[in-house]
Amino acid sequence: MIKDYLMERKSWLAFFLFLELFILFVAYLDPTIPFSSALYIVFLTSILFAVFVIIRWKKETAFYQRLQTCHLALDPASSLQAASPFERIVERALASQMDQWKQELAVWRTALEQERDELLTWIHEMKTPLTAMRLMIERVEEENAKSSLLYEWLRIHLLLDQQLHQRRLPHMENDLYIEHVELKPLLINEIKPLQPWCMQKGIGFDLQLNVRSVLSDAKWLSFIIRQIVTNAVKYSESCDIIVKSFLENGHIHLQIQDFGRGIDPKDLPRIFDKGFTSTAEHQNETATGMGLYLAKKAAQPLLLDFHVESSPGRGTVFTIVFPQENDLIRMHGM
């Protein structure tokens, strides 16, 4: 702030320096003016000017220091405490601008909330025709056509589910209900809708659950597992997907292992990035790059940690590490 103040007042400083030199120059040219007296006056005025600059620096920069640190949500009139006429001009301009921003923000927030509610309503309404469509597909006798229709139905169902949870994510903390969740029925509920797709690709599931239950939110945990299991099925062929739960280092681990194509090492650090799709299958138009990103976002309030190991052609091991119960209870005030 000192450097900024001196740069702001550089014209004044230059003018004062010019006056001091001008006095010495006049004393040098005029023999009637003692040069030593002029030098003494310059010395005294320089000291006084330095003291003046320090006092003015403290007084004039206080307002701008408060301006640098004040919170934009605060009322400038009560936080900045303008002392000079120019500072009051700045304060009034900021207050006027902030009032305008608040009004615009309120309008945009209302519009976004309305759009969110309308989209959620639309997604819920789409579930009814989707359910009816599933029943009609079940009546198709030709197996190849039935399998293709079920796959496309499943894609629509999963995309709508992603949209639904993406809209709910900003308010996820208000939607949490922490309880002991049984893993086996939860996993079966997530695997069952994928059954026609798995049969088409020759994929089975092997559940090895040494730990039967975890403390978490059932709905959001289901969503997270859904994204991982769906990816495992999508990138596997003619193999079993192994799902294990075990206790290690005081934490419950849920491990989902597939033997599909795996993930390229250069892609591994980016798989949770929003919109990222594999560089190896970049032309795949069915990939949205949102599943694992949303899973990661949903995992944060639940204190879940992800570990991913993969090698091309040998599959992927996706591990969900659950927090210790005390940490989760302390976090959510249970």
C-alpha positions as CSV (number, residue, x, y, z in Angstrom):
1,M,0.0,0.0,0.0
2,I,3.0,2.4,0.6
3,K,4.3,1.8,-2.9
4,D,0.8,2.4,-4.3
5,Y,0.4,5.6,-2.3
6,L,3.7,7.0,-3.4
7,M,2.9,6.2,-7.1
8,E,-0.5,7.9,-6.7
9,R,1.2,11.0,-5.3
10,K,4.3,11.0,-7.5
11,S,3.3,14.3,-9.2
12,W,3.1,16.0,-5.8
13,L,6.4,14.5,-4.7
14,A,8.0,15.6,-8.0
15,F,6.6,19.1,-7.6
16,F,7.9,19.4,-4.0
17,L,11.4,18.2,-5.1
18,F,11.3,20.7,-7.9
19,L,10.5,23.6,-5.4
20,E,13.4,22.5,-3.1
21,L,15.8,22.4,-5.9
22,F,14.5,25.8,-7.2
23,I,15.1,27.4,-3.8
24,L,18.7,26.1,-3.8
25,F,19.2,27.2,-7.4
26,V,17.9,30.8,-6.6
27,A,20.2,30.9,-3.5
28,Y,23.1,29.8,-5.6
29,L,22.5,32.6,-8.2
30,D,21.6,35.4,-5.8
31,P,24.6,36.4,-3.6
32,T,22.3,38.3,-1.3
33,I,20.7,35.0,-0.1
34,P,23.0,32.9,2.1
35,F,23.2,29.5,0.5
36,S,23.7,27.8,3.9
37,S,20.5,29.4,5.1
38,A,18.6,28.2,2.0
39,L,20.1,24.7,2.5
40,Y,18.9,24.7,6.1
41,I,15.4,25.7,5.1
42,V,15.3,23.0,2.5
43,F,16.4,20.4,5.1
44,L,13.7,21.5,7.6
45,T,11.0,21.6,5.0
46,S,12.0,18.1,3.7
47,I,11.7,16.7,7.3
48,L,8.3,18.4,7.8
49,F,7.1,17.2,4.4
50,A,8.2,13.6,5.2
51,V,6.2,13.7,8.4
52,F,3.3,15.2,6.5
53,V,3.4,12.4,3.9
54,I,3.5,9.7,6.6
55,I,0.4,11.2,8.3
56,R,-1.5,11.6,5.1
57,W,-0.5,8.1,4.0
58,K,-2.1,6.6,7.2
59,K,-5.2,8.8,6.9
60,E,-5.8,8.5,3.1
61,T,-5.0,4.7,2.8
62,A,-7.2,3.6,5.7
63,F,-10.3,3.8,3.5
64,Y,-8.8,1.9,0.6
65,Q,-7.4,-0.8,3.0
66,R,-11.0,-1.3,4.3
67,L,-12.1,-1.3,0.7
68,Q,-9.7,-4.1,-0.2
69,T,-10.8,-6.3,2.7
70,C,-14.5,-5.5,3.0
71,H,-17.0,-8.2,2.1
72,L,-19.1,-7.4,-0.9
73,A,-22.3,-8.6,0.8
74,L,-21.8,-5.9,3.5
75,D,-23.3,-2.4,3.3
76,P,-20.5,-0.1,2.2
77,A,-21.9,2.8,4.3
78,S,-21.3,0.8,7.5
79,S,-18.1,-1.0,6.6
80,L,-16.0,1.6,4.7
81,Q,-16.5,4.6,6.9
82,A,-15.6,7.3,4.4
83,A,-14.0,10.4,5.8
84,S,-13.2,12.7,2.9
85,P,-15.5,14.0,0.1
86,F,-13.8,11.9,-2.5
87,E,-14.2,8.7,-0.4
88,R,-17.9,9.5,0.1
89,I,-18.3,9.7,-3.7
90,V,-16.6,6.2,-4.0
91,E,-18.8,4.9,-1.2
92,R,-22.0,6.1,-2.7
93,A,-21.1,4.7,-6.1
94,L,-20.3,1.3,-4.6
95,A,-23.5,1.3,-2.6
96,S,-25.5,2.1,-5.7
97,Q,-23.7,-0.5,-7.8
98,M,-24.2,-3.2,-5.1
99,D,-27.9,-2.4,-4.8
100,Q,-28.2,-2.9,-8.5
101,W,-26.3,-6.2,-8.4
102,K,-28.4,-7.5,-5.5
103,Q,-31.6,-6.8,-7.5
104,E,-30.2,-8.5,-10.6
105,L,-29.0,-11.4,-8.5
106,A,-32.4,-11.8,-7.0
107,V,-34.0,-11.9,-10.4
108,W,-31.5,-14.4,-11.8
109,R,-31.8,-16.6,-8.7
110,T,-35.6,-16.7,-9.0
111,A,-35.3,-17.5,-12.7
112,L,-32.7,-20.3,-12.0
113,E,-34.9,-21.8,-9.3
114,Q,-37.9,-21.7,-11.5
115,E,-35.9,-23.4,-14.4
116,R,-34.6,-26.0,-11.9
117,D,-38.1,-26.8,-10.6
118,E,-39.5,-27.0,-14.2
119,L,-36.7,-29.4,-15.2
120,L,-37.2,-31.6,-12.1
121,T,-41.0,-31.7,-12.9
122,W,-40.3,-32.6,-16.5
123,I,-37.9,-35.4,-15.4
124,H,-40.4,-36.8,-13.0
125,E,-43.1,-36.7,-15.7
126,M,-40.9,-38.5,-18.1
127,K,-40.7,-41.5,-15.7
128,T,-44.4,-42.3,-16.4
129,P,-44.0,-42.9,-20.2
130,L,-40.6,-44.6,-19.5
131,T,-42.3,-47.1,-17.2
132,A,-45.0,-47.7,-19.8
133,M,-42.4,-48.1,-22.5
134,R,-40.6,-50.7,-20.4
135,L,-43.8,-52.7,-20.1
136,M,-44.4,-52.5,-23.8
137,I,-40.8,-53.6,-24.6
138,E,-41.2,-56.6,-22.3
139,R,-44.0,-57.8,-24.6
140,V,-41.8,-57.8,-27.7
141,E,-41.2,-61.5,-28.7
142,E,-38.3,-61.0,-31.1
143,E,-35.2,-61.2,-28.8
144,N,-32.7,-59.2,-30.8
145,A,-35.2,-56.3,-31.2
146,K,-36.2,-56.6,-27.5
147,S,-32.5,-56.5,-26.4
148,S,-31.8,-53.4,-28.5
149,L,-34.9,-51.6,-27.3
150,L,-34.1,-52.4,-23.6
151,Y,-30.6,-51.0,-24.1
152,E,-31.8,-47.7,-25.6
153,W,-34.5,-47.5,-22.8
154,L,-31.7,-48.0,-20.2
155,R,-29.6,-45.2,-21.8
156,I,-32.6,-42.8,-21.5
157,H,-33.3,-43.9,-18.0
158,L,-29.7,-43.4,-16.9
159,L,-29.4,-40.0,-18.6
160,L,-32.5,-38.7,-16.9
161,D,-31.3,-40.1,-13.6
162,Q,-28.0,-38.1,-14.0
163,Q,-29.9,-35.0,-14.8
164,L,-32.2,-35.4,-11.8
165,H,-29.3,-35.8,-9.4
166,Q,-27.2,-33.1,-11.1
167,R,-30.0,-30.6,-10.3
168,R,-30.3,-31.8,-6.8
169,L,-26.5,-31.7,-6.0
170,P,-26.3,-28.0,-5.1
171,H,-28.9,-28.7,-2.3
172,M,-27.6,-32.1,-1.4
173,E,-26.9,-31.3,2.2
174,N,-30.6,-30.6,2.8
175,D,-31.4,-34.0,1.3
176,L,-29.1,-36.2,3.3
177,Y,-30.4,-38.9,5.7
178,I,-27.5,-40.8,7.3
179,E,-28.4,-44.3,8.4
180,H,-27.0,-47.9,8.4
181,V,-27.4,-49.0,4.8
182,E,-27.4,-52.7,3.9
183,L,-25.1,-53.2,0.9
184,K,-26.5,-56.4,-0.6
185,P,-30.0,-55.2,-1.4
186,L,-28.7,-51.8,-2.5
187,L,-26.3,-53.5,-4.9
188,I,-29.0,-55.8,-6.2
189,N,-31.3,-52.9,-6.8
190,E,-28.6,-51.2,-8.9
191,I,-27.6,-54.4,-10.8
192,K,-31.1,-55.5,-11.6
193,P,-32.0,-52.8,-14.1
194,L,-28.8,-53.5,-16.0
195,Q,-29.6,-57.2,-16.4
196,P,-30.7,-57.1,-20.0
197,W,-27.6,-55.2,-21.0
198,C,-25.4,-57.6,-19.0
199,M,-27.0,-60.6,-20.6
200,Q,-26.4,-59.0,-24.0
201,K,-22.7,-58.5,-23.2
202,G,-22.2,-61.8,-21.3
203,I,-21.5,-60.1,-18.0
204,G,-22.2,-61.4,-14.6
205,F,-21.7,-60.1,-11.0
206,D,-19.9,-61.8,-8.2
207,L,-20.8,-60.3,-4.8
208,Q,-18.2,-60.9,-2.0
209,L,-19.5,-58.8,0.9
210,N,-17.5,-59.3,4.1
211,V,-19.0,-56.1,5.5
212,R,-22.8,-56.1,5.3
213,S,-23.7,-52.5,6.0
214,V,-22.3,-49.0,6.0
215,L,-23.3,-45.7,7.6
216,S,-24.2,-43.4,4.7
217,D,-27.2,-41.9,2.8
218,A,-28.9,-44.7,0.9
219,K,-30.2,-42.6,-2.0
220,W,-26.9,-40.8,-2.8
221,L,-24.8,-43.9,-2.2
222,S,-27.0,-45.7,-4.7
223,F,-26.4,-43.0,-7.3
224,I,-22.6,-43.1,-6.8
225,I,-22.5,-46.9,-7.1
226,R,-24.8,-46.7,-10.2
227,Q,-22.3,-44.5,-12.0
228,I,-19.4,-46.9,-11.3
229,V,-21.3,-50.1,-12.0
230,T,-22.7,-48.6,-15.3
231,N,-19.2,-47.7,-16.4
232,A,-17.9,-51.2,-15.5
233,V,-20.6,-52.8,-17.6
234,K,-20.2,-50.3,-20.5
235,Y,-16.5,-51.0,-20.9
236,S,-16.5,-54.8,-20.3
237,E,-17.3,-57.8,-22.3
238,S,-17.9,-61.5,-21.5
239,C,-16.5,-61.4,-17.9
240,D,-17.6,-61.1,-14.3
241,I,-17.6,-57.9,-12.4
242,I,-16.5,-58.6,-8.8
243,V,-17.9,-56.5,-6.0
244,K,-16.2,-56.8,-2.6
245,S,-16.6,-55.1,0.8
246,F,-14.0,-55.4,3.5
247,L,-12.5,-53.6,6.5
248,E,-9.0,-52.2,6.2
249,N,-7.2,-49.7,8.5
250,G,-10.4,-48.9,10.3
251,H,-12.3,-48.0,7.1
252,I,-14.9,-50.0,5.2
253,H,-13.9,-50.4,1.5
254,L,-16.3,-51.2,-1.3
255,Q,-14.4,-52.4,-4.3
256,I,-15.8,-52.8,-7.8
257,Q,-13.5,-54.7,-10.2
258,D,-14.1,-55.2,-13.9
259,F,-11.9,-56.9,-16.5
260,G,-12.7,-54.6,-19.4
261,R,-10.6,-52.4,-21.6
262,G,-9.2,-50.4,-18.7
263,I,-8.2,-46.8,-18.6
264,D,-5.2,-45.3,-20.3
265,P,-2.6,-44.0,-17.7
266,K,-2.7,-40.5,-19.2
267,D,-6.5,-40.4,-18.7
268,L,-6.5,-41.7,-15.1
269,P,-5.9,-38.3,-13.4
270,R,-8.8,-36.7,-15.4
271,I,-11.6,-39.3,-15.1
272,F,-13.4,-37.2,-12.5
273,D,-13.2,-33.9,-14.5
274,K,-16.5,-32.5,-15.8
275,G,-17.2,-33.5,-19.3
276,F,-14.0,-35.6,-19.7
277,T,-14.3,-38.6,-22.0
278,S,-11.6,-41.1,-22.8
279,T,-9.0,-40.0,-25.3
280,A,-8.9,-43.5,-26.7
281,E,-12.7,-43.4,-27.4
282,H,-13.0,-39.7,-28.0
283,Q,-15.3,-40.2,-31.0
284,N,-17.8,-42.1,-28.8
285,E,-20.9,-39.8,-29.0
286,T,-22.7,-41.8,-26.3
287,A,-20.2,-40.8,-23.6
288,T,-21.2,-37.6,-21.6
289,G,-18.3,-37.4,-19.2
290,M,-20.6,-36.6,-16.4
291,G,-21.1,-39.8,-14.5
292,L,-17.9,-40.0,-12.5
293,Y,-17.8,-36.2,-12.1
294,L,-21.3,-36.2,-10.4
295,A,-20.3,-39.2,-8.4
296,K,-17.2,-37.4,-7.1
297,K,-19.3,-34.3,-6.2
298,A,-21.9,-36.4,-4.4
299,A,-19.2,-38.2,-2.5
300,Q,-17.8,-35.1,-0.8
301,P,-20.6,-34.4,1.7
302,L,-20.6,-38.2,2.5
303,L,-16.8,-38.0,3.2
304,L,-16.2,-40.8,0.7
305,D,-12.8,-41.3,-0.9
306,F,-12.1,-42.9,-4.3
307,H,-9.1,-45.0,-5.3
308,V,-8.8,-46.1,-8.9
309,E,-6.3,-48.6,-10.3
310,S,-6.4,-49.5,-14.0
311,S,-4.3,-50.7,-16.9
312,P,-5.3,-51.0,-20.6
313,G,-6.7,-54.4,-21.5
314,R,-6.7,-55.7,-17.9
315,G,-9.6,-53.8,-16.4
316,T,-10.2,-51.3,-13.6
317,V,-10.5,-51.6,-9.8
318,F,-12.6,-48.8,-8.4
319,T,-12.6,-48.6,-4.6
320,I,-14.9,-46.5,-2.4
321,V,-13.4,-45.8,1.0
322,F,-16.0,-45.0,3.7
323,P,-15.2,-42.6,6.6
324,Q,-15.1,-43.8,10.1
325,E,-18.5,-43.5,11.7
326,N,-17.4,-40.9,14.3
327,D,-16.2,-38.6,11.5
328,L,-19.5,-38.8,9.6
329,I,-21.5,-38.3,12.8
330,R,-19.4,-35.3,13.8
331,M,-19.7,-33.9,10.3
332,H,-23.5,-34.0,10.1
333,G,-24.2,-33.4,13.8
334,M,-26.0,-36.7,14.4
